[in-house]
Amino acid sequence: MDAPLLKTPLPGPKAKAIIERDGKVVSTSYTRDYPFVMARGEGAVVEDVDGNRFLDCAAGIAVTATGHSHPQVVAAITDQAQKFLHMSGTDFYYEPQVRLGEIMNEVAPFSGPKRSFFANSGTEANEAAIKLARYSSKRPGIIAFLGSFHGRTMGSLSLTSSKAIQRRGFGPQLSSTFHTPYATCYRCPVGKRPESCQAECLNFLEDQILVHLISPDEVAAVVVEPIQGEGGYVVPAPQFHERLRELTKKHGILLVCDEVQSGMGRTGKMFGIEHFGVEPDMITAAKGIASGLPLGVTTARAEVMSWPPGAHASTFGGNPVSCAAALATIDLLRTSLMQNAAEVGAYMMDLLKGLQEKHAIIGDVRGRGLMIGIELVRDRVTKERATTERNQVVNACFDRGMLILGAGQNALRLSPPLVLTKAQAKTAVGILDEVLATLK
Ligand SMILES: Cc1ncc(COP(=O)(O)O)c(C=O)c1O
């Protein structure tokens, strides 16, 4: 399928009718930026119910790693669905879950024996990580970072600090959770320059939180996104992760990498933390892992994941159909798509850096592979956030036949399926160019 290809005004009549019905029955908490109503998809192209085709640079929030309905993934799902749909891996055994555990052992970014817990989503994978960290360390404290997103169930939400609305009205949060500044290097929270940065943003954790609020020997884990996702696709300086690893090691604190958005090949490596040469003790993965079927995984060092039967479980977690989709997805990632993400991502990044020279509103272009953020500012010196303009760009891209999402207060995120071709990347950047040219 080629895209963009627009046949009706947007939204078309069928889309309009569905959106009207949705407005009467679906939770008001969902955040829809524009009226896209999906009918079908193939690769990095999606078609709406009126036959309009869009280039998909959102991938259902960084989920459809192998593209929409990849034939190998669909075949694996169909094959498993014909055998059995569910048996609960909590109480019974089935091979696809075991196989996925073996594969996670091969791909998880740390050495030594590992074990995996299977859930249904990113937030549940993080709930498991929080519980496991507390259980195995017998310590209560969890440290997270400002701007992070870890999910919306009560434990994960206590770590999430991307937008206040996500927490507003839901307190009190989990006790013994603390937040410290992330390495948002474009807006360094401690005013340092990249040339001389020693990850001083971590001084607040080391010299304030661990001195005044909680003793290090009461901290179970530091939970960190290797590259912040919802917070704005923020890539930290390498010394940030290095110093964090040293600090956590020194105090016997578990380092948990939330790879829900940055994992599964998106950055051109299987996991985002691999760009930083640091080995965590535990990772969580979801989103892209099963190309769109619900699955969350928490993989930890085997000595950490040694809780007794009954300590934690999930009826649906590690559903066999989701596991089959994950096995097919990981196979595709390893054989070709991770490489494609690295190559097409680098190509797209070059094109976007060119665009930055042309449009003063682009303050920063950053990312790895096909996890790319573009921060819009009203003034490159003051870095005043161009939030309204960012929202206009998201909508104007839709009007031109491209799906993108925002991230953070004023960034655009490009998180297409990892099957994106160079020609599609060029089309996407061309649309952005056109749209940015229309901004006053
Ligand atoms: C880094 C990260 N962790 C956790 C989550 C939560 O995942 P889910 O929405 O599947 O619960 C997200 C979702 O955006 C995420 O980006």
The ligand as a Tripos MOL2 file, in Angstrom:
@<TRIPOS>MOLECULE
LIG
   16    16     1     0     0
SMALL
NO_CHARGES

@<TRIPOS>ATOM
      1 C1          8.7150    3.5220   29.1810 C.3       1 LIG1
      2 C2          7.3210    3.0380   29.4100 C.ar      1 LIG1
      3 N1          7.0550    2.2480   30.4550 N.ar      1 LIG1
      4 C3          5.8200    1.7830   30.6990 C.ar      1 LIG1
      5 C4          4.7620    2.1160   29.8890 C.ar      1 LIG1
      6 C5          3.3910    1.5880   30.1930 C.3       1 LIG1
      7 O1          3.0450    0.6290   29.2570 O.3       1 LIG1
      8 P1          1.5010    0.1650   29.0970 P.3       1 LIG1
      9 O2          0.7660    1.3120   28.5110 O.co2     1 LIG1
     10 O3          1.5850   -1.0340   28.1940 O.co2     1 LIG1
     11 O4          1.0250   -0.1770   30.4460 O.co2     1 LIG1
     12 C6          4.9760    2.9440   28.7820 C.ar      1 LIG1
     13 C7          3.8590    3.3460   27.9180 C.2       1 LIG1
     14 O5          3.9030    4.2830   27.1850 O.2       1 LIG1
     15 C8          6.2910    3.4200   28.5410 C.ar      1 LIG1
     16 O6          6.5520    4.2250   27.5090 O.3       1 LIG1
@<TRIPOS>BOND
     1     1     2 1
     2     2     3 ar
     3     2    15 ar
     4     3     4 ar
     5     4     5 ar
     6     5     6 1
     7     5    12 ar
     8     6     7 1
     9     7     8 1
    10     8     9 2
    11     8    10 1
    12     8    11 1
    13    12    13 1
    14    12    15 ar
    15    13    14 2
    16    15    16 1
@<TRIPOS>SUBSTRUCTURE
     1 LIG1         1 GROUP 0 **** ****
